Amino acid sequence: MAPQLEKALQLIDEAHAQDPKKVTIDGHEVPYELHYARQMTRYLEQRAPDASDPLKLAIRAQHFRRWEIPRDSYPMTRIGYHSWRTFLKKRQAQLVAPIMEECGFNADDIQKTKAMIEKQGLREGDKDTQVLEDIACLVFLDDQFEAFEKTLDEDKIIKILQKTWVKMSPEGHKMALELHMSQRCQELVEKALAA
C-alpha cells in the first residue's frame, strides 16, 4: 500500500474512532462508523480488488463524521430524509478533501474521491461510483437489514428492498444473493424480487 494511501486511511479511521455509538463485534466494543468503514473496505476487496486509491478512500470515508449530523436534526419526513442525505454527502466529501491534500494526493484524485462520495455520475454510469453504491447496498443488507426489518411493516421493507436492488449492478446483485441472511430476511428479499 502506498504511504499516502495508508496515512489517509489512518486519519479517516481516527475520525471514525470518535463515533460515540458503539457496536459489539467478536466480543469487542467498536465505534459504529469504524466498523461500518471496515465493512465497506471488506466488500470493496471482494467487489473490486483492483480499485483505485480514490475509490478506496471514497469507500472508507462514505460516512465520514456522519454521527455529527443526526437524522433527527432534519424533519422526520421523506423530504427531510433526502435533504439530510444530500447535505451529508456534500459535507463528507468536503471534510475528506483536506485529509487527502495533507497526505499528498493531487487535485484530480481529490476531486474523484469527492465526486464518488457525493454519488456524482451514478445515473450516467460511472463505474467507480457504481461500485461504491453496490458496496453501500451490500453492507446495508449484510450488516443492518436484520435489525432494520424489525422496525417497519413488511410492505415498507419490500419497497425499500426493491429500491435498493434497482441501485445495484448485476455484479452487486450476484454478491447480494450470496449473502448469508436469516430465514426471515431471505424471505423478504425473495418477496421483493418476485413482486
Contact map, one row per residue, 1 for C-alpha under 8 A:
111011000000000000000000000000000000000000000000000000000000000000000000000000000000000000000000000000000000000000000000000000000000000000000000000000000000000000000000000000000000000000000000000
111111000000000000000000000000000000000000000000000000000000000000000000000000000000000000000000000000000000000000000000000000000000000000000000000000000000000000000000000000000000000000000000000
111111100000000000000000000000000000000000000000000000000000000000000000000000000000000000000000000000000000000000000000000000000000000000000000000000000000000000000000000000000000000000000000000
011111110000000000000000000000000000000000000000000000000000000000000000000000000000000000000000000000111000000000000000000000000000000000000000000000000000000000000000000000000000000000000000000
111111111000000000000000000000000000000000000000000010001000000000000000000000000000000000000000000000100000000000000000000000000000000000000000000000000000000000000000000000000000000000000000000
111111111100000000000000000000000000000000000000000000000000000000000000000000000000000000000000000000000000000000000000000000000000000000000000000000000000000000000000000000000000000000000000000
001111111110000000000000000000000000000000000000000000000000000000000000000000000000000000000000000000100000000000000000000000000000000000000000000000000000000000000000000000000000000000000000000
000111111111000000000000000000000000000000000000000000001000000000000000000000000000000000000000001100100000000000000000000000000000000000000000000000000000000000000000000000000000000000000000000
000011111111100000000000000000000000000000000000000000001001000000000000000000000000000000000000000000000000000000000000000000000000000000000000000000000000000000000000000000000000000000000000000
000001111111110000000000000000000000000000000000000000000000000000000000000000000000000000000000000000000000000000000000000000000000000000000000000000000000000000000000000000000000000000000000000
000000111111111000000000000000000000000000000000000000000000000000000000000000000000000000000000001000000000000000000000000000000000000000000000000000000000000000000000000000000000000000000000000
000000011111111100000000000000000000000000000000000000000001100100000000000000000000000000000001001000000000000000000000000000000000000000000000000000000000000000000000000000000000000000000000000
000000001111111110000000000000000100100000000000000000000000000000000000000000000000000000000000000000000000000000000000000000000000000000000000000000000000000000000000000000000000000000000000000
000000000111111111000000000000000000000000000000000000000000000000000000000000000000000000000000000000000000000000000000000000000000000000000000000000000000000000000000000000000000000000000000000
000000000011111111100000000000000000000000000000000000000000000110000000000000000000000000000000000000000000000000000000000000000000000000000000000000000000000000000000000000000000000000000000000
000000000001111111100000000000111100100000000000000000000000000110000000000000000000000000000000000000000000000000000000000000000000000000000000000000000000000000000000000000000000000000000000000
000000000000111111100000000001101100000000000000000000000000000000000000000000000000000000000000000000000000000000000000000000000000000000000000000000000000000000000000000000000000000000000000000
000000000000011111110000000000100000000000000000000000000000000000000000000000000000000000000000000000000000000000000000000000000000000000000000000000000000000000000000000000000000000000000000000
000000000000001111111100000000111100000000000000000000000000000010100000000000000000000000000000000000000000000000000000000000000000000000000000000000000000000000000000000000000000000000000000000
000000000000000001111100000000110000000000000000000000000000000000000000000000000000000000000000000000000000000000000000000000000000000000000000000000000000000000000000000000000000000000000000000
000000000000000000111110000000111000000000000000000000000000000000000000000000000000000000000000000000000000000000000000000000000000000000000000000000000000000000000000000000000000000000000000000
000000000000000000111111000011110000000000000000000000000000000000000000000000000000000000000000000000000000000000000000000000000000000000000000000000000000000000000000000000000000000000000000000
000000000000000000001111100011110010000000000000000000000000000000000000000000000000000000000000000000000000000000000000000000000000000000000000000000000000000000000000000000000000000000000000000
000000000000000000000111111111000000000000000000000000000000000000000000000000000000000000000000000000000000000000000000000000000000000000000000000000000000000000000000000000000000000000000000000
000000000000000000000011111111000000000000000000000000000000000000000000000000000000000000000000000000000000000000000000000000000000000000000000000000000000000000000000000000000000000000000000000
000000000000000000000001111100000000000000000000000000000000000000000000000000000000000000000000000000000000000000000000000000000000000000000000000000000000000000000000000000000000000000000000000
000000000000000000000001111110000000000000000000000000000000000000000000000000000000000000000000000000000000000000000000000000000000000000000000000000000000000000000000000000000000000000000000000
000000000000000000000001111111000000000000000000000000000000000000000000000000000000000000000000000000000000000000000000000000000000000000000000000000000000000000000000000000000000000000000000000
000000000000000000000111101111100000000000000000000000000000000000000000000000000000000000000000000000000000000000000000000000000000000000000000000000000000000000000000000000000000000000000000000
000000000000000010000111100111110110000000000000000000000000000000000000000000000000000000000000000000000000000000000000000000000000000000000000000000000000000000000000000000000000000000000000000
000000000000000111111110000011111110000000000000000000000000000000000000000000000000000000000000000000000000000000000000000000000000000000000000000000000000000000000000000000000000000000000000000
000000000000000100111110000001111111000000000000000000000000000000000000000000000000000000000000000000000000000000000000000000000000000000000000000000000000000000000000000000000000000000000000000
000000000000000110101000000000111111100000000000000000000000001111000000000000000000000000000000000000000000000000000000000000000000000000000000000000000000000000000000000000000000000000000000000
000000000000100110100000000001111111110000000000000000000000000000000000000000000000000000000000000000000000000000000000000000000000000000000000000000000000000000000000000000000000000000000000000
000000000000000000000010000001111111111000000000000000000000000000000000000000000000000000000000000000000000000000000000000000000000000000000000000000000000000000000000000000000000000000000000000
000000000000000000000000000000011111111100000000000000000000000000000000000000000000000000000000000000000000000000000000000000000000000000100000000000000000000000000000000000000000000000000000000
000000000000100100000000000000001111111110000000000000000011111000000000000000000000000000000000000000000000000000000000000000000000000000000000000000000000000000000000000000000000000000000000000
000000000000000000000000000000000111111111000000000000000001000000000000000000000000000000000000000000000000000000000000000000000000000000000000000000000000000000000000000000000000000000000000000
000000000000000000000000000000000011111111100000000000000000000000000000000000000000000000000000000000000000000000000000000000000000000000100000000000000000000000000000000000000000000000000000000
000000000000000000000000000000000001111111110000000000000011000000000000000000000000000000000000000000000000000000000000000000000000001100100000000000000000000000000000000000000000000000000000000
000000000000000000000000000000000000111111111000000000010011000000000000000000000000000000000000000000000000000000000000000000000000000000000000000000000000000000000000000000000000000000000000000
000000000000000000000000000000000000011111111100000000000000000000000000000000000000000000000000000000000000000000000000000000000000000000000000000000000000000000000000000000000000000000000000000
000000000000000000000000000000000000001111111110000000000000000000000000000000000000000000000000000000000000000000000000000000000000001001100000000000000000000000000000000000000000000000000000000
000000000000000000000000000000000000000111111111101000010010000000000000000000000000000000000000000000000000000000000000000000000011001000000000000000000000000000000000000000000000000000000000000
000000000000000000000000000000000000000011111111110000000000000000000000000000000000000000000000000000000000000000000000000000000000000000000000000000000000000000000000000000000000000000000000000
000000000000000000000000000000000000000001111111100000000000000000000000000000000000000000000000000000000000000000000000000000000000000000000000000000000000000000000000000000000000000000000000000
000000000000000000000000000000000000000000111111100000000000000000000000000000000000000000000000000000000000000000000000000000000010001000000000000000000000000000000000001100000000000000000000000
000000000000000000000000000000000000000000011111111000000000000000000000000000000000000000000000000000000000000000000000000000000010000000000000000000000000000000000000000000000000000000000000000
000000000000000000000000000000000000000000011111111000000000000000000000000000000000000000000000000000000000000000000000000000000000000000000000000000000000000000000000000000000000000000000000000
000000000000000000000000000000000000000000001001111100000000000000000000000000000000000000000000000000000000000000000000000000000000000000000000000000000000000000000000000000000000000000000000000
000000000000000000000000000000000000000000010001111110110000000000000000000000000000000000000000000000000000000000000000000000000000000000000000000000000000000000000000000000000000000000000000000
000000000000000000000000000000000000000000000000011111110000000000000000000000000000000000000000000000000000000000000000000000000000000000000000000000000000000000000000000000000000000000000000000
000010000000000000000000000000000000000000000000001111111000000000000000000000000000000000000000000000000000000000000000000000000000000000000000000000000000000000000000000000000000000000000000000
000000000000000000000000000000000000000000000000000111111100000000000000000000000000000000000000000000000000110110000000000000000000000000000000000000000000000000000000000000000000000000000000000
000000000000000000000000000000000000000000000000001111111110000000000000000000000000000000000000000000000000000110010000000000010001000000000000000000000000000000000000000000000000000000000000000
000000000000000000000000000000000000000010010000001111111111000000000000000000000000000000000000000000000000000000000000000000000000000000000000000000000000000000000000000000000000000000000000000
000010011000000000000000000000000000000000000000000011111111100000000000000000000000000000000000000000000000000010000000000000000000000000000000000000000000000000000000000000000000000000000000000
000000000000000000000000000000000000000000000000000001111111110000000000000000000000000000000000000000000000000011011000000000000001000000000000000000000000000000000000000000000000000000000000000
000000000000000000000000000000000000100110010000000000111111110000000000000000000000000000000000000000000000000000001000000000000001000000000000000000000000000000000000000000000000000000000000000
000000001001000000000000000000000000110110000000000000011111111000000000000000000000000000000000000000000000000000000000000000000000000000000000000000000000000000000000000000000000000000000000000
000000000001000000000000000000000000100000000000000000001111111100000000000000000000000000010001000000000000000000001000000000000000000000000000000000000000000000000000000000000000000000000000000
000000000000000000000000000000000000100000000000000000000111111100000000000000000000000010010000000000000000000000001000000000000000000000000000000000000000000000000000000000000000000000000000000
000000000000000000000000000000001000100000000000000000000001111111000000000000000000000000010000000000000000000000000000000000000000000000000000000000000000000000000000000000000000000000000000000
000000000001001100000000000000001000000000000000000000000000111111000000000000000000000000010011000000000000000000000000000000000000000000000000000000000000000000000000000000000000000000000000000
000000000000001100100000000000001000000000000000000000000000001111110000000000000000000000010000000000000000000000000000000000000000000000000000000000000000000000000000000000000000000000000000000
000000000000000000000000000000001000000000000000000000000000001111111100000000000000000100010000000000000000000000000000000000000000000000000000000000000000000000000000000000000000000000000000000
000000000000000000100000000000000000000000000000000000000000000011111100000000000000000000000000000000000000000000000000000000000000000000000000000000000000000000000000000000000000000000000000000
000000000000000000000000000000000000000000000000000000000000000011111100000000000000000000000000000000000000000000000000000000000000000000000000000000000000000000000000000000000000000000000000000
000000000000000000000000000000000000000000000000000000000000000001111110100000000000000100000000000000000000000000000000000000000000000000000000000000000000000000000000000000000000000000000000000
000000000000000000000000000000000000000000000000000000000000000001111111110000000000000000000000000000000000000000000000000000000000000000000000000000000000000000000000000000000000000000000000000
000000000000000000000000000000000000000000000000000000000000000000001111110100001001000000000000000000000000000000000000000000000000000000000000000000000000000000000000000000000000000000000000000
000000000000000000000000000000000000000000000000000000000000000000000111111100000000000000000000000000000000000000000000000000000000000000000000000000000000000000000000000000000000000000000000000
000000000000000000000000000000000000000000000000000000000000000000001111111000000000000000000000000000000000000000000000000000000000000000000000000000000000000000000000000000000000000000000000000
000000000000000000000000000000000000000000000000000000000000000000000111111100011011000000000000000000000000000000000000000000000000000000000000000000000000000000000000000000000000000000000000000
000000000000000000000000000000000000000000000000000000000000000000000001111110111000000000000000000000000000000000000000000000000000000000000000000000000000000000000000000000000000000000000000000
000000000000000000000000000000000000000000000000000000000000000000000011011111011000000000000000000000000000000000000000000000000000000000000000000000000000000000000000000000000000000000000000000
000000000000000000000000000000000000000000000000000000000000000000000000001111111000000000000000000000000000000000000000000000000000000000000000000000000000000000000000000000000000000000000000000
000000000000000000000000000000000000000000000000000000000000000000000000000111111100000000000000000000000000000000000000000000000000000000000000000000000000000000000000000000000000000000000000000
000000000000000000000000000000000000000000000000000000000000000000000000001011111110000000000000000000000000000000000000000000000000000000000000000000000000000000000000000000000000000000000000000
000000000000000000000000000000000000000000000000000000000000000000000000011111111111000000000000000000000000000000000000000000000000000000000000000000000000000000000000000000000000000000000000000
000000000000000000000000000000000000000000000000000000000000000000000010011111111111100000000000000000000000000000000000000000000000000000000000000000000000000000000000000000000000000000000000000
000000000000000000000000000000000000000000000000000000000000000000000000000001111111110000000000000000000000000000000000000000000000000000000000000000000000000000000000000000000000000000000000000
000000000000000000000000000000000000000000000000000000000000000000000000010000111111111000000000000000000000000000000000000000000000000000000000000000000000000000000000000000000000000000000000000
000000000000000000000000000000000000000000000000000000000000000000000010010000011111111100000000000000000000000000000000000000000000000000000000000000000000000000000000000000000000000000000000000
000000000000000000000000000000000000000000000000000000000000000000000000000000001111111110000000000000000000000000000000000000000000000000000000000000000000000000000000000000000000000000000000000
000000000000000000000000000000000000000000000000000000000000000000000000000000000111111111000000000000000000000000000100000000000000000000000000000000000000000000000000000000000000000000000000000
000000000000000000000000000000000000000000000000000000000000000000000000000000000011111111100000000000000000000000000000000000000000000000000000000000000000000000000000000000000000000000000000000
000000000000000000000000000000000000000000000000000000000000000001001000000000000001111111110000000000000000000000000000000000000000000000000000000000000000000000000000000000000000000000000000000
000000000000000000000000000000000000000000000000000000000000010000000000000000000000111111111000000000000000000000001110000000000000000000000000000000000000000000000000000000000000000000000000000
000000000000000000000000000000000000000000000000000000000000000000000000000000000000011111111100000000000000000000001100000000000000000000000000000000000000000000000000000000000000000000000000000
000000000000000000000000000000000000000000000000000000000000000000000000000000000000001111111110000000000000000000000000000000000000000000000000000000000000000000000000000000000000000000000000000
000000000000000000000000000000000000000000000000000000000000111111000000000000000000000111111111000000000000000000001000000000000000000000000000000000000000000000000000000000000000000000000000000
000000000000000000000000000000000000000000000000000000000000000000000000000000000000000011111111100000000000000011101100000000000000000000000000000000000000000000000000000000000000000000000000000
000000000000000000000000000000000000000000000000000000000000000000000000000000000000000001111111110000000000000001000000000000000000000000000000000000000000000000000000000000000000000000000000000
000000000000000000000000000000000000000000000000000000000000000100000000000000000000000000111111111000000000000000000000000000000000000000000000000000000000000000000000000000000000000000000000000
000000000001000000000000000000000000000000000000000000000000100100000000000000000000000000011111111100000000000001000000000000000000000000000000000000000000000000000000000000000000000000000000000
000000000000000000000000000000000000000000000000000000000000000000000000000000000000000000001111111110000000011001000000000000000000000000000000000000000000000000000000000000000000000000000000000
000000000000000000000000000000000000000000000000000000000000000000000000000000000000000000000111111111000000000000000000000000000000000000000000000000000000000000000000000000000000000000000000000
000000010011000000000000000000000000000000000000000000000000000000000000000000000000000000000011111111100000000000000000000000000000000000000000000000000000000000000000000000000000000000000000000
000000010000000000000000000000000000000000000000000000000000000000000000000000000000000000000001111111111000010000000000000000000000000000000000000000000000000000000000000000000000000000000000000
000000000000000000000000000000000000000000000000000000000000000000000000000000000000000000000000111111111110010000000000000000000000000000000000000000000000000000000000000000000000000000000000000
000000000000000000000000000000000000000000000000000000000000000000000000000000000000000000000000011111111000000000000000000000000000000000000000000000000000000000000000000000000000000000000000000
000110110000000000000000000000000000000000000000000000000000000000000000000000000000000000000000001111111000000000000000000000000000000000000000000000000000000000000000000000000000000000000000000
000100000000000000000000000000000000000000000000000000000000000000000000000000000000000000000000000111111100000000000000000000000000000000000000000000000000000000000000000000000000000000000000000
000100000000000000000000000000000000000000000000000000000000000000000000000000000000000000000000000111111110110000000000000000000000000000000000000000000000000000000000000000000000000000000000000
000000000000000000000000000000000000000000000000000000000000000000000000000000000000000000000000000010011111110000000000000000000000000000000000000000000000000000000000000000000000000000000000000
000000000000000000000000000000000000000000000000000000000000000000000000000000000000000000000000000010001111111000000000000000000000000000000000000000000000000000000000000000000000000000000000000
000000000000000000000000000000000000000000000000000000000000000000000000000000000000000000000000000000000111111100000000000000000000000000000000000000000000000000000000000000000000000000000000000
000000000000000000000000000000000000000000000000000001000000000000000000000000000000000000000000000000001111111110000000000000000000000000000000000000000000000000000000000000000000000000000000000
000000000000000000000000000000000000000000000000000001000000000000000000000000000000000000000000100110001111111111000000000000000000000000000000000000000000000000000000000000000000000000000000000
000000000000000000000000000000000000000000000000000000000000000000000000000000000000000000000000100000000011111111100000000000000000000000000000000000000000000000000000000000000000000000000000000
000000000000000000000000000000000000000000000000000001100000000000000000000000000000000000000000000000000001111111110000000000000000000000000000000000000000000000000000000000000000000000000000000
000000000000000000000000000000000000000000000000000001101100000000000000000000000000000000001000000000000000111111111000000000000000000000000000000000000000000000000000000000000000000000000000000
000000000000000000000000000000000000000000000000000000000100000000000000000000000000000000001101100000000000011111111100000000000000000000000000000000000000000000000000000000000000000000000000000
000000000000000000000000000000000000000000000000000000000000000000000000000000000000000000001000000000000000001111111111100000000000000000000000000000000000000000000000000000000000000000000000000
000000000000000000000000000000000000000000000000000000100100000000000000000000000000000000000000000000000000000111111111100000011001000000000000000000000000000000000000000000000000000000000000000
000000000000000000000000000000000000000000000000000000000110110000000000000000000000000011011000000000000000000011111111000000001000000000000000000000000000000000000000000000000000000000000000000
000000000000000000000000000000000000000000000000000000000000000000000000000000000000010011001000000000000000000001111111000000000000000000000000000000000000000000000000000000000000000000000000000
000000000000000000000000000000000000000000000000000000000000000000000000000000000000000010000000000000000000000000111111110000001000100000000000000000000000000000000000000000000000000000000000000
000000000000000000000000000000000000000000000000000000000000000000000000000000000000000000000000000000000000000000111111111000001000000000000000000000000000000000000000000000000000000000000000000
000000000000000000000000000000000000000000000000000000000000000000000000000000000000000000000000000000000000000000110011111111001000000000000000000000000000000000000000000000000000000000000000000
000000000000000000000000000000000000000000000000000000000000000000000000000000000000000000000000000000000000000000000011111111101100000000000000000000000000000000000000000000000000000000000000000
000000000000000000000000000000000000000000000000000000000000000000000000000000000000000000000000000000000000000000000001111111000000000000000000000000000000000000000000000000000000000000000000000
000000000000000000000000000000000000000000000000000000000000000000000000000000000000000000000000000000000000000000000000111111000000000000000000000000000000000000000000000000000000000000000000000
000000000000000000000000000000000000000000000000000000000000000000000000000000000000000000000000000000000000000000000000111111100100000000000000000000000000000000000000000000000000000000000000000
000000000000000000000000000000000000000000000000000000000000000000000000000000000000000000000000000000000000000000000000111111111100000000000000000000000000000000000000000000000000000000000000000
000000000000000000000000000000000000000000000000000000000000000000000000000000000000000000000000000000000000000000000000010011111110000000000000000000000000000000000000000000000000000000000000000
000000000000000000000000000000000000000000000000000000100000000000000000000000000000000000000000000000000000000000010000000001111111000000000000000000000000000000000000000000000000000000000000000
000000000000000000000000000000000000000000000000000000000000000000000000000000000000000000000000000000000000000000011011110001111111100000000000000000000000000000000000000000000000000000000000000
000000000000000000000000000000000000000000000000000000000000000000000000000000000000000000000000000000000000000000000000010011111111110000000000000000000000000000000001100000000000000000000000000
000000000000000000000000000000000000000000010011000000000000000000000000000000000000000000000000000000000000000000000000000000111111111000000000000000000000000000000000000100000000000000000000000
000000000000000000000000000000000000000000010000000000100110000000000000000000000000000000000000000000000000000000010000000000011111111100000000000000000000000000000000000000000000000000000000000
000000000000000000000000000000000000000000000000000000000000000000000000000000000000000000000000000000000000000000000010000000001111111110000000000000000000000000000011000000000000000000000000000
000000000000000000000000000000000000000000000000000000000000000000000000000000000000000000000000000000000000000000000000000000000111111111000000000000000000000000000011100100000000000000000000000
000000000000000000000000000000000000000100110010000000000000000000000000000000000000000000000000000000000000000000000000000000000011111111100000000000000000000000000000000100000000000000000000000
000000000000000000000000000000000000000100000000000000000000000000000000000000000000000000000000000000000000000000000000000000000001111111110000000000000000000000000000000000000000000000000000000
000000000000000000000000000000000000000000000000000000000000000000000000000000000000000000000000000000000000000000000000000000000000111111111000000000000000000000010001000000000000000000000000000
000000000000000000000000000000000000000000100000000000000000000000000000000000000000000000000000000000000000000000000000000000000000011111111100000000000000000000000000000100110000000000000000000
000000000000000000000000000000000001001100100000000000000000000000000000000000000000000000000000000000000000000000000000000000000000001111111111000000000000000000000000000000000000000000000000000
000000000000000000000000000000000000000000000000000000000000000000000000000000000000000000000000000000000000000000000000000000000000000111111111100000000000000000000000000000000000000000000000000
000000000000000000000000000000000000000000000000000000000000000000000000000000000000000000000000000000000000000000000000000000000000000011111111110000000000000000000000000000010000000000000000000
000000000000000000000000000000000000000000000000000000000000000000000000000000000000000000000000000000000000000000000000000000000000000001111111110000000000000000000000000000000011100000000000000
000000000000000000000000000000000000000000000000000000000000000000000000000000000000000000000000000000000000000000000000000000000000000000111111110000000000000000000000000000000000000000000000000
000000000000000000000000000000000000000000000000000000000000000000000000000000000000000000000000000000000000000000000000000000000000000000111111111100000000000000000000000000000000000000000000000
000000000000000000000000000000000000000000000000000000000000000000000000000000000000000000000000000000000000000000000000000000000000000000011111111110000000000000000000000000000000000010000000000
000000000000000000000000000000000000000000000000000000000000000000000000000000000000000000000000000000000000000000000000000000000000000000001111111111000000000000000000000000000000110010000000000
000000000000000000000000000000000000000000000000000000000000000000000000000000000000000000000000000000000000000000000000000000000000000000000001111111100000000000000000000000000000000000000000000
000000000000000000000000000000000000000000000000000000000000000000000000000000000000000000000000000000000000000000000000000000000000000000000001111111110000000000000000000000000000000000000000000
000000000000000000000000000000000000000000000000000000000000000000000000000000000000000000000000000000000000000000000000000000000000000000000000111111111100100000000000000000000000000010000000000
000000000000000000000000000000000000000000000000000000000000000000000000000000000000000000000000000000000000000000000000000000000000000000000000011111111000000000000000000000000000000000000000000
000000000000000000000000000000000000000000000000000000000000000000000000000000000000000000000000000000000000000000000000000000000000000000000000001111111000000000000000000000000000000000000000000
000000000000000000000000000000000000000000000000000000000000000000000000000000000000000000000000000000000000000000000000000000000000000000000000000111111101100000000000000000000000000000000000000
000000000000000000000000000000000000000000000000000000000000000000000000000000000000000000000000000000000000000000000000000000000000000000000000000011111111100000000000000000000000000000000000000
000000000000000000000000000000000000000000000000000000000000000000000000000000000000000000000000000000000000000000000000000000000000000000000000000010011111110000000000000000000000000000010000000
000000000000000000000000000000000000000000000000000000000000000000000000000000000000000000000000000000000000000000000000000000000000000000000000000000001111111000000000000000000000000000000000000
000000000000000000000000000000000000000000000000000000000000000000000000000000000000000000000000000000000000000000000000000000000000000000000000000000011111111100000000000000000000000000000000000
000000000000000000000000000000000000000000000000000000000000000000000000000000000000000000000000000000000000000000000000000000000000000000000000000010011111111110000000000000000000000000010000000
000000000000000000000000000000000000000000000000000000000000000000000000000000000000000000000000000000000000000000000000000000000000000000000000000000000111111111000000000000000000000000011011000
000000000000000000000000000000000000000000000000000000000000000000000000000000000000000000000000000000000000000000000000000000000000000000000000000000000011111111100000000000000000000000000001000
000000000000000000000000000000000000000000000000000000000000000000000000000000000000000000000000000000000000000000000000000000000000000000000000000000000001111111110000000000000000000000000000000
000000000000000000000000000000000000000000000000000000000000000000000000000000000000000000000000000000000000000000000000000000000000000000000000000000000000111111111000000000000000000000001001000
000000000000000000000000000000000000000000000000000000000000000000000000000000000000000000000000000000000000000000000000000000000000000000000000000000000000011111111100000000000000000000000001100
000000000000000000000000000000000000000000000000000000000000000000000000000000000000000000000000000000000000000000000000000000000000000000000000000000000000001111111110000000000000000000000000000
000000000000000000000000000000000000000000000000000000000000000000000000000000000000000000000000000000000000000000000000000000000000000010000000000000000000000111111111000000000000000000000000000
000000000000000000000000000000000000000000000000000000000000000000000000000000000000000000000000000000000000000000000000000000000000000000000000000000000000000011111111000010000000000000000000000
000000000000000000000000000000000000000000000000000000000000000000000000000000000000000000000000000000000000000000000000000000000000000000000000000000000000000001111111100000000000000000000000000
000000000000000000000000000000000000000000000000000000000000000000000000000000000000000000000000000000000000000000000000000000000000110000000000000000000000000000111111100000000000000000000000000
000000000000000000000000000000000000000000000000000000000000000000000000000000000000000000000000000000000000000000000000000000000100110010000000000000000000000000011111111110000000000000000000000
000000000000000000000000000000000000000000000000000000000000000000000000000000000000000000000000000000000000000000000000000000000100010000000000000000000000000000000111111110000000000000000000000
000000000000000000000000000000000000000000000000000000000000000000000000000000000000000000000000000000000000000000000000000000000000000000000000000000000000000000000001111111000000000000000000000
000000000000000000000000000000000000000000000010000000000000000000000000000000000000000000000000000000000000000000000000000000000000000000000000000000000000000000000001111111100000000000000000000
000000000000000000000000000000000000000000000010000000000000000000000000000000000000000000000000000000000000000000000000000000000010011001000000000000000000000000000001111111110000000000000000000
000000000000000000000000000000000000000000000000000000000000000000000000000000000000000000000000000000000000000000000000000000000000000000000000000000000000000000001001111111111000000000000000000
000000000000000000000000000000000000000000000000000000000000000000000000000000000000000000000000000000000000000000000000000000000000000000000000000000000000000000000000011111111100000000000000000
000000000000000000000000000000000000000000000000000000000000000000000000000000000000000000000000000000000000000000000000000000000000000001000000000000000000000000000000001111111110000000000000000
000000000000000000000000000000000000000000000000000000000000000000000000000000000000000000000000000000000000000000000000000000000000000001001000000000000000000000000000000111111110000000000000000
000000000000000000000000000000000000000000000000000000000000000000000000000000000000000000000000000000000000000000000000000000000000000000000000000000000000000000000000000011111110000000000000000
000000000000000000000000000000000000000000000000000000000000000000000000000000000000000000000000000000000000000000000000000000000000000000000000000000000000000000000000000001111111000000000000000
000000000000000000000000000000000000000000000000000000000000000000000000000000000000000000000000000000000000000000000000000000000000000000000100000000000000000000000000000000111111100000000000000
000000000000000000000000000000000000000000000000000000000000000000000000000000000000000000000000000000000000000000000000000000000000000000000100000000000000000000000000000000000111110000000000000
000000000000000000000000000000000000000000000000000000000000000000000000000000000000000000000000000000000000000000000000000000000000000000000100010000000000000000000000000000000011111111000000000
000000000000000000000000000000000000000000000000000000000000000000000000000000000000000000000000000000000000000000000000000000000000000000000000010000000000000000000000000000000001111111000000000
000000000000000000000000000000000000000000000000000000000000000000000000000000000000000000000000000000000000000000000000000000000000000000000000000000000000000000000000000000000000111111100000000
000000000000000000000000000000000000000000000000000000000000000000000000000000000000000000000000000000000000000000000000000000000000000000000000000000000000000000000000000000000000111111110000000
000000000000000000000000000000000000000000000000000000000000000000000000000000000000000000000000000000000000000000000000000000000000000000000000110010000000000000000000000000000000111111111000000
000000000000000000000000000000000000000000000000000000000000000000000000000000000000000000000000000000000000000000000000000000000000000000000000000000000000000000000000000000000000111111111100000
000000000000000000000000000000000000000000000000000000000000000000000000000000000000000000000000000000000000000000000000000000000000000000000000000000000000000000000000000000000000001111111110000
000000000000000000000000000000000000000000000000000000000000000000000000000000000000000000000000000000000000000000000000000000000000000000000000000000000100110000000000000000000000000111111111000
000000000000000000000000000000000000000000000000000000000000000000000000000000000000000000000000000000000000000000000000000000000000000000000000000000000000010010000000000000000000000011111111100
000000000000000000000000000000000000000000000000000000000000000000000000000000000000000000000000000000000000000000000000000000000000000000000000000000000000000000000000000000000000000001111111110
000000000000000000000000000000000000000000000000000000000000000000000000000000000000000000000000000000000000000000000000000000000000000000000000000000000000010000000000000000000000000000111111111
000000000000000000000000000000000000000000000000000000000000000000000000000000000000000000000000000000000000000000000000000000000000000000000000000000000000011011000000000000000000000000011111111
000000000000000000000000000000000000000000000000000000000000000000000000000000000000000000000000000000000000000000000000000000000000000000000000000000000000000001000000000000000000000000001111111
000000000000000000000000000000000000000000000000000000000000000000000000000000000000000000000000000000000000000000000000000000000000000000000000000000000000000000000000000000000000000000000111111
000000000000000000000000000000000000000000000000000000000000000000000000000000000000000000000000000000000000000000000000000000000000000000000000000000000000000000000000000000000000000000000011111
